[in-house]
Amino acid sequence: LAHDPLKAKQLFERYSAAFSAGYRDRYTPAAAVEDIRAIESLSSQKPLSVEFYPIADDGTASIGLKVWSYNRTIPLSERVPILENMGFRVVDESTYDITPSMQEKPDIWLNDMLLERADGGSVDAAQSKPALESCLVMVMRGVAENDGYNALVLEADLLWRDITLIRALSRYLRQIRVAFSQDYMWMTLRKHSSIAAQL
């Protein structure tokens, strides 16, 4: 981060005692600076920020996910079903309460998760990162639906808007009395992801 001296001093005062001992044991100062960047972007109008990141020295089988939330922690019971529908399995997670000193800034919660693909495949974090982040945010905000079609982000390199179109086509097929259920259709498209991408 590059800030003028006054802004840098304000940030230092705001965050010098904000991080718990557990957080400081796990993360480097450079990681804390990146977390502060995400935290500073949060507000009551934008209460959520997410970041998928590669796991160093672990090949491509695992991927990390940070979720920052404004003024409330997001329970596992909300996060896990969304991530499972996106094709992930949650392997581990840690939660941290970050408390900036200035009163107008409420507590921030950081959930840091270790994920694996449910099908055992690899994850290209660099390639999939923007699409995964936008899909997760849109589902958590209630803009996009939470169902098995969302795994097409991983399996077919589709964006959440593309998946919305495929979901609409599938529902149209149900309206014209195609016998297959929605679950059957998304499972089939996930198995044949190249066809989903062509659609």
Backbone as ProteinMPNN parsed JSONL, in Angstrom:
{"seq_chain_A": "LAHDPLKAKQLFERYSAAFSAGYRDRYTPAAAVEDIRAIESLSSQKPLSVEFYPIADDGTASIGLKVWSYNRTIPLSERVPILENMGFRVVDESTYDITPSMQEKPDIWLNDMLLERADGGSVDAAQSKPALESCLVMVMRGVAENDGYNALVLEADLLWRDITLIRALSRYLRQIRVAFSQDYMWMTLRKHSSIAAQL", "coords_chain_A": {"N_chain_A": [[0.845, -1.187, 0.0], [0.499, 2.227, -0.784], [0.591, 5.166, 0.813], [-0.024, 8.571, 1.781], [1.809, 10.248, 4.416], [0.01, 11.062, 6.524], [-2.334, 9.522, 6.114], [-1.209, 6.958, 6.344], [-0.428, 7.041, 9.038], [-2.948, 7.213, 10.268], [-4.052, 4.711, 9.542], [-2.247, 3.017, 10.837], [-2.756, 3.648, 13.539], [-5.403, 2.829, 13.682], [-5.299, 0.065, 13.262], [-3.258, -1.053, 14.795], [-3.693, -2.481, 17.151], [-5.62, -4.215, 16.378], [-5.576, -6.879, 15.596], [-5.741, -10.235, 16.668], [-3.749, -12.342, 18.907], [-3.662, -14.927, 17.89], [-4.128, -14.481, 15.164], [-1.831, -12.959, 14.539], [0.14, -14.842, 14.981], [-0.248, -16.546, 12.855], [-0.234, -15.109, 10.395], [1.778, -13.102, 8.191], [3.218, -9.759, 8.431], [2.967, -8.589, 5.868], [0.784, -9.988, 4.819], [-1.173, -9.082, 6.581], [-1.312, -6.408, 5.823], [-2.474, -6.685, 3.293], [-4.925, -7.75, 4.095], [-5.931, -5.559, 5.514], [-6.32, -3.816, 3.401], [-8.526, -5.079, 2.137], [-10.383, -4.934, 4.253], [-10.727, -2.177, 4.582], [-12.237, -1.608, 2.381], [-14.766, -2.374, 3.019], [-18.166, -1.779, 4.058], [-21.364, -0.72, 5.428], [-22.948, -0.732, 3.186], [-21.478, -2.308, 1.465], [-20.945, -5.137, 2.587], [-19.333, -7.386, 2.374], [-16.463, -9.191, 1.314], [-14.43, -11.214, -0.76], [-11.783, -13.582, -1.394], [-10.19, -15.868, -3.42], [-7.312, -17.872, -3.255], [-4.105, -19.234, -4.213], [-2.638, -22.153, -2.689], [0.452, -22.219, -1.308], [3.216, -24.269, -2.321], [1.719, -26.601, -2.556], [0.928, -27.892, -4.819], [-1.766, -28.084, -7.122], [-4.063, -29.01, -6.029], [-5.462, -27.99, -3.859], [-7.111, -25.03, -2.646], [-7.179, -21.757, -1.28], [-9.514, -19.738, 0.579], [-10.538, -16.581, 1.502], [-12.901, -14.884, 3.434], [-14.19, -11.856, 4.179], [-16.233, -10.169, 6.45], [-18.591, -7.675, 7.36], [-19.296, -6.493, 10.452], [-20.625, -8.8, 11.263], [-20.211, -12.295, 11.745], [-20.148, -14.84, 9.248], [-21.89, -17.723, 9.404], [-20.702, -21.155, 9.283], [-22.738, -22.809, 8.418], [-24.041, -21.278, 6.541], [-22.076, -20.781, 4.632], [-20.92, -23.258, 3.785], [-22.877, -24.894, 2.273], [-23.121, -23.317, -0.06], [-20.507, -23.341, -1.102], [-20.199, -26.073, -1.508], [-22.083, -26.501, -3.53], [-20.761, -25.156, -5.493], [-18.863, -26.943, -6.154], [-16.887, -27.597, -4.328], [-15.155, -28.925, -1.429], [-15.042, -28.278, 1.977], [-12.179, -28.242, 3.819], [-10.77, -27.256, 6.006], [-10.897, -24.569, 8.392], [-10.402, -21.265, 9.721], [-11.304, -18.715, 12.014], [-11.342, -15.233, 12.569], [-11.687, -12.416, 14.645], [-11.528, -9.133, 13.896], [-10.701, -6.054, 15.159], [-10.885, -2.881, 14.575], [-9.67, 0.241, 15.931], [-11.065, 2.644, 15.745], [-14.221, 4.078, 16.399], [-16.255, 4.252, 14.486], [-15.85, 2.164, 12.858], [-16.992, -0.961, 12.771], [-16.652, -4.303, 14.214], [-14.784, -6.607, 12.239], [-15.008, -9.652, 10.552], [-12.985, -12.371, 9.717], [-12.976, -15.186, 7.792], [-11.051, -17.818, 7.05], [-10.5, -20.279, 4.791], [-9.664, -23.63, 3.834], [-9.953, -25.278, 0.849], [-10.949, -28.037, -1.233], [-11.41, -29.495, -4.473], [-14.443, -31.205, -4.912], [-14.593, -33.361, -6.625], [-12.051, -34.283, -6.684], [-10.325, -33.226, -8.534], [-7.971, -30.837, -10.009], [-7.312, -27.366, -9.205], [-7.079, -24.419, -10.896], [-6.002, -21.71, -9.673], [-5.241, -19.15, -10.519], [-6.452, -18.843, -13.032], [-9.178, -19.336, -12.53], [-9.943, -17.62, -10.506], [-11.259, -14.875, -10.758], [-13.859, -15.545, -11.763], [-14.786, -17.405, -9.857], [-14.833, -15.82, -7.532], [-16.713, -13.801, -8.193], [-19.013, -15.351, -8.594], [-19.392, -16.52, -6.025], [-19.804, -14.214, -4.408], [-22.13, -13.143, -5.588], [-23.997, -15.189, -5.107], [-23.983, -15.236, -2.293], [-24.973, -12.72, -1.787], [-27.536, -13.05, -2.642], [-28.221, -12.55, -5.249], [-27.633, -14.358, -7.287], [-28.656, -17.775, -7.762], [-28.455, -20.547, -5.442], [-27.376, -23.465, -6.252], [-26.645, -26.697, -7.794], [-25.821, -26.043, -10.371], [-23.911, -24.095, -10.168], [-21.388, -25.21, -9.974], [-20.432, -25.284, -12.493], [-18.826, -23.129, -12.906], [-16.273, -23.934, -12.055], [-16.01, -26.314, -13.552], [-16.598, -25.838, -16.213], [-15.569, -23.406, -16.818], [-17.289, -21.179, -16.736], [-19.015, -18.035, -16.344], [-20.976, -16.521, -13.684], [-23.246, -15.309, -14.76], [-23.535, -16.646, -17.2], [-24.176, -19.146, -16.232], [-26.617, -18.577, -15.075], [-28.174, -18.27, -17.367], [-28.075, -20.892, -18.436], [-29.389, -22.243, -16.376], [-31.91, -21.067, -16.619], [-32.636, -22.007, -19.169], [-32.817, -24.74, -18.605], [-34.975, -24.752, -16.85], [-36.94, -23.881, -18.553], [-37.121, -26.113, -20.223], [-38.269, -27.89, -18.406], [-40.758, -26.664, -18.153], [-41.878, -27.157, -20.635], [-42.402, -29.77, -20.387], [-40.327, -31.656, -20.382], [-38.954, -34.615, -19.102], [-36.865, -34.743, -17.252], [-35.42, -33.985, -14.081], [-34.402, -30.909, -12.363], [-32.122, -31.382, -10.795], [-31.099, -33.663, -12.062], [-30.456, -32.576, -14.545], [-28.48, -30.598, -13.943], [-26.51, -32.243, -12.861], [-25.883, -33.823, -15.071], [-24.925, -31.9, -16.903], [-22.673, -31.057, -15.512], [-21.125, -33.348, -15.667], [-20.631, -33.373, -18.337], [-19.086, -31.057, -19.144], [-17.949, -29.667, -21.292], [-19.961, -29.548, -23.166], [-21.782, -27.973, -21.792], [-20.329, -25.584, -21.785], [-20.355, -25.002, -24.511], [-23.072, -24.57, -24.889]], "CA_chain_A": [[0.0, 0.0, 0.0], [1.236, 3.49, -0.797], [-0.263, 6.211, 1.365], [0.678, 9.727, 2.3], [2.127, 10.017, 5.833], [-1.148, 11.219, 7.399], [-3.179, 8.34, 5.957], [-0.478, 5.824, 6.908], [-0.512, 7.157, 10.499], [-4.319, 6.869, 10.657], [-4.202, 3.264, 9.418], [-1.476, 2.39, 11.905], [-3.483, 3.825, 14.797], [-6.654, 2.07, 13.608], [-5.108, -1.381, 13.202], [-2.1, -1.526, 15.558], [-4.142, -3.456, 18.154], [-6.858, -4.816, 15.855], [-5.426, -8.296, 15.275], [-5.526, -11.103, 17.832], [-2.482, -13.079, 18.952], [-3.776, -16.049, 16.963], [-3.931, -13.954, 13.818], [-0.426, -12.55, 14.379], [0.951, -16.062, 14.9], [-0.442, -17.24, 11.574], [-0.05, -14.299, 9.194], [2.898, -12.166, 8.134], [2.8, -8.359, 8.304], [2.54, -8.321, 4.485], [-0.584, -10.515, 4.689], [-2.054, -8.172, 7.327], [-1.502, -5.221, 4.98], [-3.464, -7.049, 2.27], [-6.219, -7.864, 4.765], [-6.396, -4.194, 5.795], [-6.846, -3.283, 2.139], [-9.881, -5.621, 1.966], [-11.239, -4.431, 5.324], [-11.026, -0.772, 4.326], [-13.232, -1.518, 1.304], [-16.067, -2.808, 3.523], [-19.061, -0.783, 4.668], [-22.708, -1.278, 5.559], [-23.457, -0.92, 1.824], [-20.688, -3.399, 0.874], [-20.533, -5.817, 3.817], [-18.702, -8.666, 2.085], [-15.382, -9.269, 0.344], [-13.897, -12.573, -0.807], [-10.605, -13.791, -2.23], [-9.618, -17.197, -3.6], [-5.864, -17.734, -3.433], [-3.417, -20.528, -4.289], [-1.932, -22.626, -1.512], [1.868, -22.357, -1.688], [3.881, -25.566, -2.16], [0.736, -27.673, -2.386], [0.417, -28.266, -6.127], [-2.99, -27.389, -7.516], [-5.213, -29.769, -5.526], [-6.164, -27.206, -2.842], [-7.192, -23.587, -2.859], [-7.612, -21.045, -0.093], [-10.576, -18.74, 0.42], [-10.767, -15.645, 2.6], [-14.168, -14.154, 3.408], [-14.263, -10.78, 5.167], [-17.619, -9.716, 6.595], [-18.714, -6.423, 8.104], [-20.178, -6.411, 11.617], [-21.169, -10.097, 11.675], [-19.563, -13.442, 11.142], [-21.036, -15.644, 8.415], [-21.73, -19.077, 9.942], [-20.377, -22.245, 8.364], [-23.974, -23.362, 7.856], [-24.375, -20.472, 5.361], [-21.013, -20.827, 3.629], [-20.605, -24.592, 3.263], [-23.741, -25.334, 1.163], [-22.798, -22.552, -1.271], [-19.241, -23.842, -1.628], [-20.426, -27.435, -2.016], [-22.753, -26.381, -4.823], [-19.766, -24.685, -6.455], [-17.976, -28.05, -6.46], [-15.795, -27.672, -3.363], [-15.292, -29.525, -0.112], [-14.321, -27.47, 2.963], [-11.272, -29.127, 4.543], [-10.37, -26.636, 7.273], [-11.174, -23.126, 8.435], [-10.081, -20.498, 10.924], [-12.086, -17.482, 12.082], [-10.678, -14.187, 13.353], [-12.413, -11.169, 14.88], [-10.593, -8.017, 13.739], [-11.386, -4.931, 15.817], [-10.228, -1.572, 14.419], [-9.843, 1.043, 17.138], [-11.965, 3.788, 15.573], [-15.561, 3.629, 16.745], [-17.165, 4.151, 13.344], [-15.526, 0.938, 12.147], [-17.378, -2.082, 13.63], [-15.819, -5.492, 14.088], [-14.7, -7.298, 10.956], [-14.744, -11.073, 10.725], [-12.268, -13.04, 8.641], [-13.041, -16.648, 7.729], [-10.029, -18.297, 6.119], [-10.838, -21.685, 4.574], [-8.935, -24.486, 2.904], [-10.92, -25.996, 0.036], [-10.532, -28.959, -2.29], [-12.492, -29.856, -5.382], [-15.153, -32.395, -4.452], [-14.333, -34.47, -7.539], [-10.647, -34.651, -6.599], [-9.55, -32.601, -9.599], [-7.102, -29.719, -9.652], [-7.884, -26.025, -9.282], [-6.172, -23.393, -11.401], [-6.446, -20.527, -8.933], [-5.032, -17.927, -11.298], [-7.428, -18.748, -14.118], [-10.569, -19.391, -12.065], [-10.17, -16.668, -9.409], [-12.312, -13.85, -10.918], [-15.184, -16.154, -11.925], [-15.182, -17.987, -8.575], [-15.148, -14.747, -6.585], [-17.974, -13.128, -8.545], [-20.112, -16.289, -8.343], [-19.61, -16.636, -4.583], [-20.385, -12.974, -3.895], [-23.506, -12.994, -6.074], [-24.85, -16.136, -4.389], [-24.107, -14.809, -0.894], [-25.833, -11.525, -1.768], [-28.879, -13.425, -3.064], [-28.447, -12.155, -6.645], [-27.623, -15.609, -8.047], [-29.225, -18.892, -6.997], [-27.522, -21.489, -4.839], [-27.688, -24.844, -6.633], [-25.545, -27.433, -8.387], [-25.345, -25.443, -11.618], [-22.787, -23.197, -9.908], [-20.112, -25.914, -10.161], [-19.974, -25.069, -13.87], [-17.724, -22.163, -12.862], [-15.052, -24.732, -12.01], [-15.927, -27.428, -14.489], [-16.748, -25.404, -17.607], [-15.031, -22.043, -16.921], [-18.378, -20.257, -17.039], [-19.311, -16.967, -15.399], [-22.261, -16.745, -13.028], [-24.338, -14.912, -15.661], [-23.713, -17.751, -18.14], [-24.869, -20.21, -15.501], [-28.016, -18.146, -14.951], [-28.82, -18.579, -18.643], [-28.249, -22.351, -18.523], [-30.436, -22.585, -15.412], [-33.187, -20.656, -17.219], [-32.945, -22.967, -20.238], [-33.231, -25.991, -17.969], [-36.339, -24.582, -16.322], [-37.835, -23.84, -19.71], [-37.33, -27.503, -20.615], [-39.252, -28.452, -17.471], [-42.075, -26.1, -18.462], [-42.436, -27.823, -21.824], [-42.649, -31.148, -19.962], [-39.205, -32.601, -20.431], [-39.143, -35.421, -17.891], [-35.71, -34.743, -16.361], [-35.458, -33.005, -12.987], [-33.313, -29.935, -12.354], [-30.925, -32.046, -10.269], [-30.559, -34.543, -13.107], [-29.873, -31.763, -15.612], [-27.198, -30.004, -13.57], [-25.517, -33.314, -12.721], [-25.471, -34.219, -16.422], [-24.098, -30.833, -17.466], [-21.38, -31.083, -14.83], [-20.344, -34.477, -16.21], [-20.312, -33.059, -19.739], [-18.892, -29.618, -19.008], [-17.651, -29.071, -22.588], [-21.263, -29.264, -23.791], [-22.317, -26.806, -21.073], [-19.608, -24.407, -22.274], [-20.843, -24.696, -25.856], [-24.413, -23.982, -24.724]], "C_chain_A": [[0.883, 1.24, 0.0], [0.285, 4.588, -0.329], [0.603, 7.402, 1.757], [0.871, 9.525, 3.81], [0.923, 10.118, 6.768], [-2.049, 9.99, 7.332], [-2.511, 7.113, 6.566], [-0.551, 5.844, 8.437], [-1.912, 6.777, 10.993], [-4.542, 5.357, 10.611], [-3.45, 2.54, 10.529], [-2.22, 2.478, 13.229], [-4.747, 2.965, 14.826], [-6.419, 0.572, 13.782], [-3.967, -1.912, 14.064], [-2.484, -2.569, 16.603], [-5.361, -4.238, 17.678], [-6.793, -6.326, 15.721], [-5.08, -9.099, 16.524], [-4.155, -11.766, 17.771], [-2.512, -14.261, 17.986], [-3.579, -15.628, 15.526], [-2.456, -13.635, 13.588], [0.5, -13.763, 14.299], [0.881, -16.696, 13.516], [0.009, -16.418, 10.368], [1.162, -13.37, 9.323], [2.369, -10.724, 8.12], [2.326, -8.019, 6.89], [1.114, -8.823, 4.249], [-1.569, -9.606, 5.421], [-2.326, -6.904, 6.524], [-2.547, -5.504, 3.903], [-4.856, -7.193, 2.892], [-6.791, -6.482, 5.091], [-6.954, -3.558, 4.528], [-8.28, -3.768, 1.906], [-10.841, -5.04, 3.004], [-11.661, -2.99, 5.067], [-12.061, -0.595, 3.209], [-14.641, -1.862, 1.784], [-16.851, -1.642, 4.123], [-20.42, -1.448, 4.845], [-23.359, -1.501, 4.197], [-22.73, -2.053, 1.095], [-20.118, -4.239, 2.011], [-19.714, -7.086, 3.608], [-17.58, -8.498, 1.078], [-14.814, -10.675, 0.391], [-12.641, -12.604, -1.675], [-10.228, -15.266, -2.238], [-8.126, -17.017, -3.859], [-5.214, -19.11, -3.473], [-2.75, -20.868, -2.969], [-0.487, -22.916, -1.91], [2.367, -23.766, -1.402], [2.905, -26.717, -1.973], [0.159, -28.086, -3.732], [-0.803, -27.451, -6.478], [-4.24, -28.081, -6.962], [-6.051, -28.958, -4.548], [-6.159, -25.736, -3.222], [-7.667, -22.957, -1.559], [-8.713, -20.054, -0.419], [-10.649, -17.897, 1.679], [-12.108, -14.948, 2.378], [-14.133, -13.133, 4.535], [-15.71, -10.307, 5.25], [-17.689, -8.587, 7.618], [-19.757, -6.571, 9.198], [-20.89, -7.709, 11.977], [-20.368, -11.2, 11.01], [-20.591, -14.229, 10.329], [-20.862, -17.094, 8.838], [-21.37, -20.087, 8.849], [-21.631, -22.791, 7.685], [-24.467, -22.554, 6.661], [-23.357, -20.666, 4.25], [-20.861, -22.195, 2.976], [-21.552, -25.036, 2.143], [-23.452, -24.602, -0.145], [-21.539, -23.107, -1.92], [-19.385, -25.263, -2.167], [-21.127, -27.401, -3.361], [-21.827, -25.839, -5.908], [-18.732, -25.759, -6.783], [-16.82, -28.227, -5.513], [-16.184, -28.514, -2.146], [-14.461, -28.661, 0.834], [-13.51, -28.413, 3.839], [-10.942, -28.569, 5.924], [-10.772, -25.167, 7.228], [-10.752, -22.533, 9.765], [-10.853, -19.183, 10.848], [-11.389, -16.493, 13.008], [-11.598, -12.973, 13.44], [-11.384, -10.037, 14.857], [-11.314, -6.751, 14.204], [-10.601, -3.645, 15.635], [-10.58, -0.667, 15.592], [-10.84, 2.177, 16.976], [-13.41, 3.324, 15.681], [-16.477, 3.474, 15.537], [-16.918, 2.879, 12.533], [-15.902, -0.243, 13.037], [-16.437, -3.27, 13.423], [-15.904, -6.064, 12.674], [-14.367, -8.75, 11.253], [-14.05, -11.608, 9.492], [-12.432, -14.54, 8.815], [-12.066, -17.1, 6.651], [-10.186, -19.809, 5.993], [-9.881, -22.358, 3.61], [-9.958, -25.344, 2.184], [-10.226, -26.985, -0.889], [-11.708, -29.161, -3.226], [-13.13, -31.154, -4.91], [-14.884, -33.599, -5.341], [-12.871, -34.899, -7.545], [-9.76, -34.031, -7.654], [-8.698, -31.446, -9.094], [-7.849, -28.396, -9.82], [-6.806, -25.082, -9.79], [-6.614, -22.06, -10.8], [-6.319, -19.257, -9.764], [-6.102, -17.753, -12.364], [-8.848, -18.594, -13.59], [-10.938, -18.306, -11.07], [-11.286, -15.643, -9.663], [-13.716, -14.449, -11.013], [-15.68, -16.759, -10.624], [-15.607, -16.897, -7.597], [-16.475, -14.075, -6.913], [-19.165, -14.05, -8.298], [-20.423, -16.368, -6.854], [-20.282, -15.389, -4.023], [-21.844, -12.84, -4.332], [-24.457, -13.968, -5.391], [-25.051, -15.68, -2.948], [-24.963, -13.555, -0.75], [-27.267, -11.834, -2.174], [-29.212, -13.012, -4.48], [-28.508, -13.378, -7.542], [-28.137, -16.728, -7.146], [-28.131, -19.833, -6.516], [-27.956, -22.909, -5.188], [-26.496, -25.451, -7.364], [-25.054, -26.909, -9.715], [-24.08, -24.607, -11.389], [-21.421, -23.882, -10.013], [-19.596, -25.769, -11.587], [-18.946, -23.941, -13.957], [-16.395, -22.91, -12.894], [-14.922, -25.657, -13.211], [-16.031, -27.016, -15.948], [-16.215, -23.995, -17.839], [-16.088, -21.022, -17.307], [-18.484, -19.18, -15.962], [-20.707, -17.171, -14.819], [-23.436, -16.33, -13.908], [-24.601, -15.986, -16.716], [-24.496, -18.885, -17.487], [-26.335, -19.855, -15.298], [-28.796, -18.462, -16.22], [-29.072, -20.08, -18.783], [-29.342, -22.814, -17.562], [-31.812, -22.227, -15.976], [-33.595, -21.602, -18.343], [-33.438, -24.289, -19.664], [-34.648, -25.893, -17.424], [-37.362, -24.489, -17.452], [-38.125, -25.252, -20.189], [-38.327, -28.19, -19.692], [-40.656, -27.941, -17.778], [-42.708, -26.75, -19.687], [-42.465, -29.341, -21.647], [-41.56, -32.142, -20.32], [-39.161, -33.304, -19.086], [-38.021, -35.273, -16.867], [-35.823, -33.637, -15.308], [-34.305, -32.012, -13.124], [-32.02, -30.574, -11.846], [-30.285, -32.937, -11.326], [-29.861, -33.705, -14.181], [-28.558, -31.135, -15.18], [-26.123, -31.057, -13.364], [-24.984, -33.746, -14.091], [-24.568, -33.161, -17.047], [-22.723, -30.773, -16.796], [-20.502, -32.219, -15.342], [-19.882, -34.204, -17.634], [-20.102, -31.535, -19.852], [-18.562, -28.94, -20.346], [-18.939, -28.726, -23.329], [-21.902, -28.04, -23.121], [-21.641, -25.532, -21.56], [-20.076, -24.02, -23.666], [-22.241, -24.09, -25.81], [-24.295, -22.507, -24.352]], "O_chain_A": [[1.893, 1.292, 0.701], [-0.702, 4.897, -0.997], [1.796, 7.263, 2.027], [0.169, 8.715, 4.416], [0.821, 9.338, 7.714], [-2.478, 9.474, 8.363], [-3.17, 6.314, 7.231], [-0.714, 4.798, 9.065], [-2.049, 6.102, 12.013], [-5.144, 4.785, 11.52], [-3.951, 1.569, 11.095], [-2.305, 1.493, 13.961], [-5.115, 2.434, 15.874], [-7.242, -0.119, 14.382], [-3.724, -3.119, 14.067], [-1.684, -3.452, 16.911], [-6.058, -4.855, 18.483], [-7.827, -6.993, 15.73], [-4.24, -8.696, 17.328], [-3.487, -11.758, 16.737], [-1.51, -14.563, 17.338], [-2.936, -16.334, 14.75], [-1.895, -14.002, 12.555], [1.529, -13.716, 13.625], [1.845, -17.312, 13.061], [0.572, -16.968, 9.421], [1.514, -12.922, 10.414], [1.194, -10.502, 7.827], [1.385, -7.242, 6.727], [0.327, -8.169, 3.564], [-2.679, -9.381, 4.938], [-3.442, -6.383, 6.541], [-3.405, -4.664, 3.631], [-5.852, -6.801, 2.283], [-7.994, -6.259, 4.96], [-7.953, -2.841, 4.58], [-9.15, -2.984, 1.526], [-11.976, -4.693, 2.679], [-12.811, -2.621, 5.305], [-12.69, 0.458, 3.109], [-15.608, -1.668, 1.048], [-16.285, -0.668, 4.619], [-20.607, -2.602, 4.461], [-24.228, -2.363, 4.061], [-23.301, -2.686, 0.206], [-18.951, -4.086, 2.371], [-19.427, -7.795, 4.573], [-17.716, -7.758, 0.104], [-14.725, -11.271, 1.464], [-12.459, -11.773, -2.566], [-9.976, -15.851, -1.185], [-7.723, -16.117, -4.596], [-5.704, -20.049, -2.846], [-2.346, -19.979, -2.219], [-0.238, -23.77, -2.761], [2.007, -24.381, -0.398], [3.225, -27.701, -1.306], [-0.968, -28.575, -3.798], [-0.872, -26.262, -6.169], [-5.355, -27.771, -7.383], [-7.247, -29.216, -4.416], [-5.33, -25.269, -4.002], [-8.46, -23.547, -0.825], [-8.831, -19.588, -1.552], [-10.802, -18.419, 2.784], [-12.409, -14.485, 1.278], [-14.055, -13.498, 5.708], [-16.343, -10.071, 4.221], [-16.946, -8.559, 8.599], [-20.943, -6.75, 8.923], [-21.689, -7.721, 12.913], [-19.908, -11.067, 9.876], [-21.768, -14.275, 10.686], [-19.782, -17.653, 8.649], [-21.683, -19.905, 7.672], [-21.593, -23.187, 6.521], [-25.229, -23.071, 5.845], [-23.712, -20.712, 3.072], [-20.694, -22.29, 1.76], [-21.065, -25.526, 1.124], [-23.527, -25.199, -1.22], [-21.497, -23.319, -3.132], [-18.763, -25.614, -3.17], [-20.801, -28.191, -4.247], [-22.074, -26.035, -7.098], [-17.83, -25.53, -7.589], [-15.861, -28.929, -5.834], [-17.359, -28.773, -1.881], [-13.309, -28.345, 0.536], [-14.066, -29.276, 4.519], [-10.845, -29.318, 6.896], [-10.963, -24.598, 6.153], [-10.747, -23.208, 10.795], [-11.034, -18.613, 9.772], [-10.909, -16.855, 14.083], [-12.203, -12.556, 12.452], [-10.483, -9.99, 15.694], [-12.393, -6.418, 13.711], [-9.735, -3.337, 16.454], [-11.656, -0.789, 16.178], [-11.41, 2.636, 17.965], [-13.78, 2.293, 15.118], [-17.388, 2.646, 15.56], [-17.687, 2.557, 11.627], [-15.18, -0.512, 13.997], [-15.548, -3.24, 12.572], [-16.944, -6.011, 12.017], [-13.534, -9.039, 12.113], [-14.464, -11.34, 8.364], [-12.075, -15.099, 9.852], [-12.247, -16.792, 5.473], [-10.024, -20.537, 6.972], [-9.357, -21.731, 2.689], [-10.739, -26.053, 2.818], [-9.073, -26.797, -1.276], [-12.863, -29.017, -2.826], [-12.427, -32.099, -4.55], [-14.938, -34.736, -4.874], [-12.485, -35.776, -8.318], [-8.555, -34.284, -7.671], [-8.705, -31.121, -7.906], [-8.88, -28.326, -10.489], [-5.742, -24.961, -9.183], [-7.481, -21.374, -11.342], [-7.192, -18.39, -9.716], [-6.602, -16.649, -12.576], [-9.635, -17.817, -14.131], [-12.121, -18.085, -10.811], [-12.197, -15.546, -8.841], [-14.655, -13.926, -10.414], [-16.864, -16.649, -10.306], [-16.622, -17.032, -6.914], [-17.274, -13.808, -6.016], [-20.214, -13.593, -7.844], [-21.586, -16.291, -6.459], [-21.229, -15.495, -3.244], [-22.699, -12.462, -3.53], [-25.605, -13.617, -5.12], [-26.168, -15.73, -2.434], [-25.601, -13.348, 0.281], [-28.134, -10.967, -2.062], [-30.369, -13.109, -4.888], [-29.332, -13.44, -8.454], [-28.062, -16.637, -5.921], [-27.044, -19.908, -7.089], [-28.801, -23.49, -4.507], [-25.465, -24.801, -7.533], [-23.97, -27.288, -10.157], [-23.275, -24.432, -12.304], [-20.402, -23.202, -10.129], [-18.442, -26.098, -11.862], [-18.265, -23.807, -14.974], [-15.499, -22.564, -13.665], [-13.853, -25.767, -13.811], [-15.601, -27.758, -16.832], [-16.383, -23.441, -18.925], [-15.832, -20.115, -18.099], [-18.092, -19.392, -14.815], [-21.523, -17.899, -15.385], [-24.509, -16.926, -13.822], [-25.751, -16.218, -17.09], [-25.362, -19.501, -18.109], [-27.2, -20.73, -15.342], [-29.953, -18.877, -16.151], [-30.154, -20.493, -19.199], [-30.138, -23.688, -17.907], [-32.766, -22.991, -15.828], [-34.767, -21.96, -18.458], [-34.377, -24.885, -20.19], [-35.427, -26.841, -17.526], [-38.494, -24.955, -17.326], [-39.267, -25.561, -20.528], [-39.144, -28.989, -20.15], [-41.629, -28.688, -17.678], [-43.929, -26.879, -19.766], [-42.541, -30.095, -22.618], [-41.83, -33.324, -20.535], [-39.311, -32.666, -18.044], [-38.209, -35.645, -15.709], [-36.255, -32.521, -15.593], [-33.362, -32.23, -13.885], [-30.947, -30.335, -12.4], [-29.062, -32.958, -11.466], [-28.797, -34.083, -14.671], [-27.603, -31.13, -15.956], [-24.952, -30.811, -13.653], [-23.791, -34.002, -14.251], [-23.553, -33.497, -17.657], [-21.725, -30.471, -17.45], [-19.283, -32.075, -15.44], [-18.867, -34.737, -18.081], [-20.835, -30.836, -20.552], [-18.862, -27.759, -20.521], [-18.998, -27.724, -24.04], [-22.484, -27.186, -23.789], [-22.301, -24.508, -21.731], [-20.183, -22.833, -23.974], [-22.56, -23.199, -26.598], [-25.309, -21.834, -24.169]]}, "name": "protein", "num_of_chains": 1, "seq": "LAHDPLKAKQLFERYSAAFSAGYRDRYTPAAAVEDIRAIESLSSQKPLSVEFYPIADDGTASIGLKVWSYNRTIPLSERVPILENMGFRVVDESTYDITPSMQEKPDIWLNDMLLERADGGSVDAAQSKPALESCLVMVMRGVAENDGYNALVLEADLLWRDITLIRALSRYLRQIRVAFSQDYMWMTLRKHSSIAAQL"}
